[in-house]
Amino acid sequence: MDKGFLKAGHAPTLIAAFLYFDVSFMVWVLLGPLGISIAHDLHLNAGEKGFLVATPVLAGAALRVFAGALVDVFGPRRVAIGAQLCVIFGLALTWFLAPHSYGGMFWVALVLGVAGASFAIALPLASAWYPPRYQGTALGIAGAGNSGTALASLFAPGLAAVMGWLNVLGLATLPLIIVLILFVCLAREPARRPSGPSLASWGNTLKSRSCWLLMFFYSVTFGGFVGLASFLTIYFNDQYHLPPAIAGACTAFVVFSGSFIRPVGGAMADRMGGTKALMLLYAVAGFIFASIAAGLPSVYLAFAAFFAGMLALGLGNGAVFQLVPVRFPAQVGILTGLVGMAGGVGGFYLASSLGAARQFAGSYGPGFFVFSLLCFVACICVTFCHRKWTGGIV
């Protein structure tokens, strides 16, 4: 690592931002790995199961905009502490009240959505401490916290089999409390924060077609990533009859691949250009998910396909965010919030559509087929964007 980076900024705050992001993403997708146990206990059908595990993803997407606004007013450290306390209290209350109805679980989904809003808190906290030349490195380290989604898949199904899914929700408060204590000790509020964007700035940004295209691109890459992170444990269990703990472990390995490859996607985009990188990655993802939609005869082939598909999506996440400061150098903060929100919406769509496909068509194939079409549509769109954007048209 560059020695200059170690001297710049505030390393304890960067570590705190990563830890906060990591445990927050862990609990954000917790209903997915617990979905098998919850569905068995509450007698949910495939459609209800898919909609339930997708709801925290949608709630997190919506709350990211609100959290970003609070960061502008109160500062990222204060907002992070407040958000973490809300999640801890919400999970503790859930464990105490022990909801055992489908409707009651949507309170839990909203609480987990608060954890999903951490994207709009942790990244500004890390960013504000580092000069422009080290922004990519700082954001890459803090953003690696999305690996928390793999921790949920790795541990939650096995724990649920031993102690029950409700106790796992209560147990999740322990790492949250530990990280909150570390965060309070390590993190410092940035001395200077960029002023929040005005309503006029938001309006002008939303008038740009490039803004909406970047939102669409991220809704496919990050939407695919978080949608699969939420749903794959259920998929492996239902489609290939893997025990919940084994299905969770398979999901964890797949999610880890998409998490830690993200910085490589940014570097790939730096080298060959963001649009060129995305053209290749969307095409690869489209073919992979089309093969999954057609049906793979063994879990080994399915695991390999999902692993490769998640690599493509993870690389795409980094490539999309490489384009944000290139296309909108003066509105990076606004675009981060909008693009991040779109990614969460995409994750809600994918997870809920897979459950709906299983419920109404008897197969997950149609859900994956539509997602593969979205990858090809994104590939076509980014091809046209490459021609226009290299000509300077926004």
Secondary structure by P-SEA (a helix, b strand, c coil): ccccccccccaaaaaaaaaaaaaaaaaccccccaaaaaaaaacccaaaaaaaaaaaaaaaaaaaaaaaaaaacccaaaaaaaaaaaaaaaaaaaaaacccccccaaaaaaaaaaaaaccccaaaaaaaaccccaaaaaaaaaacccaaaaaaaacaaaaaacccaaaaaaaaaaaaaaaaaaaaacccccccccccccaaaaaaaaacaaaaaaaaaaaaaaaaaaaaaacaaaaaaaaccccaaaaaaaaaaaaaaaaaaaaaaaaaaaaccaaaaaaaaaaaaaaaaaaaaaccccaaaaaaaaaaaaaaaaaaaaaaaaaccccccccaaaaaaaaaaaaaaaaaaaaaaaaaaaaccccaaaaaaaaaaaaaaaaaaaaaaaaaaaaccc
